[in-house]
């Protein structure tokens, strides 16, 4: 349906693009508003009404950002109840999502994505999934919205190099924290 304003035809706003992924419940999201001109870029990273219309009907209660340098790997972390909407505000990183639900037929399967400030893609990650990201640019800003407040005691950690998962990483010796180098725990 076309509307008019001052005699000019206006197109309806673009729709959020949401695609299913190989892992059940994980979604690839492309924001509807990405505008670029000689001044730079404008991106609407979240609009509750638009996301709800596209089926992403969650109540996000906390936003977090981590800033990391090239070859830093954070994760694999997750919990039993939190939905996360992940994006890259600056730079580029390799995101891995792992199904960590022992009741799922896809348990311990993983999927990877490359997110950047250029492609503006987002990934919606369900509860019982872990995620990790490896910075590919000189620096990257990892942003995520979550449906619960952070509770480290409720989190599981899976070693990034767990041989049973067989995750392919573009860097063989990333920079990791002691927590991420440790043994899996729930």
N, C-alpha and C positions, 0 to 999 in steps of 0.2 A: 504494500500500500504506500503510495507516494503522498507526501504532504507538501503544502506550498507555504512560503513565507515571502511577503512582499512581491508576489507574482512569480517567484522562482521555485522550481521543484526541488524539494529536499529529500534525499534518500533516507530510509530508516537507518538507525545506527547499526553498524556491523554486529554480527553475533559472535559470541565466544565459541571458539573451535575446541571441542573436547573429543578426544579419540581414545578408544580402548587400547590397552597394551597387551602384550603376551601374558603378563601376570594378571590374574583375575583381580579386579578392584583397583588396579593402578591406572591412572588416566594421564594422558599428555594433553596439556592445555595451552592454547595460544590466545593471548589477550586480544580482545576485539579492537582496541584502539592503539594503533602504533602509527605515529605521525612523524615524518622527518622532513626537514627543509634546511635551508642555508643556516638557520640558527642552531640546529641540533635536532634532538629527538624528544618526543613526548610519548609516554606509554602509561596507560591506565592499568596498573597491576592488579587491582581488585575493585570490584563494584558489587556489593552484596546482591542487589536485585538481578544484575546480569548473570552472576554466577548461579544464583538460585534457579533462574529460568533455564539454565543449561544443565540442571540436575546436581549441582554442587551446593547442597543445602545443609551446610554445616555452620555451627556457631563458633567462629574462630575467636579465641580469648587471649592469645598471646602472640606477639611477633618477636622473632629473634634474628640477629645478624651475627655472622662470624666473618672476620677478615683474615685471610691467610695468604701466604706467599707460595711461589711456585714449588710444586712437588710435595706440599703438605697434604696429608691424607687424614681426614676426620671421619671416624665411624668404623664399624657398622654399629649403629645404635637404634633402638626402637623401644616400644612398650606395647601393652595389651589394649590400650584404649584411645590413643591419640591419632587423629587424622592430621597430616601435614601437607601444606601447599608450598612447594619448594621452587625457588627461582634464583637466578644469578643477576644481581644488580650491576656488577662491574666485573669485567674479566671473563674467564672461561674455566669451567670445570667439568670433570667426568663424574657423573652421578651413577651410583649403583644402588639398586633397590633389591632387597632379599626377602622372600617370603619366609617368615620365621614362625609360622603357625603349624605345629605338629599334626593338627587335624586336617590340614589342607592337602589335597593331592599334589599341589605344587610346592610343598614344603622343601626348603633349601634351594629352590630355583631362584635365579637372579636375572635382572634385566638392567641394561645400561643406557644412559642418555648423555648427550653433550649439551650443556646449558651455557648460554653466554649472554652478554649484554647486547649482542647483535641479533641473535635469533629470538630472544625474549620468551622462550618456551618456559613452561612451568610443568611440574609433575605433582600430581595429587597422590599421596601415599597413605594407604589405609592403616588402621591399627594392626598389630601383629606382624608388621613388616619393618625391617631395619633398613637404614640408608647410610651411605658413606659418600664422601666426595673427595676427589683428588684435583688439586688446582693445576691447571695447564698453562695459565698465563703468569706474568710476573707477580700479579696479585689478583685476588678475586674476592668479591663480597657475596657470600651465601646468605640468602634470606629465606625464612620460612615462617608461615603462619601456622598455628596449631590450635586444636580444639580443647586442649587441657593445659593447665599450668605445668611447667616443667617440674618433674619429680625424679631426680637422679636415682633414688632408691627403688623406683618402680621400673627402671630401664634394664634392658638386656644389652649386652655387648658381645659381639661376635668378632673374632680376630679377622682383620682385613684379608689375611692370607690363608685362611682356613682351607686346607687341601681338599676337604670333602665338598666344598662349594665350587672350586675350580674357577674362581673369578679371574678374568683377564684384566690386568691393569696396564695402562700405557707406560708406567714407570715401575721398574723392578725393585728399587730401594727408596720408597717414599719416606718422608719425614713424618713420624707418628708419635703420639703421646704414649706414656706408660700404660694408660688405660686401654688404648687401642692395640697395643702390642700384646696385651694379656690374653688369658684363656677365656673362652666363652663362658658366660654366666647368665642366668635368667633371674 
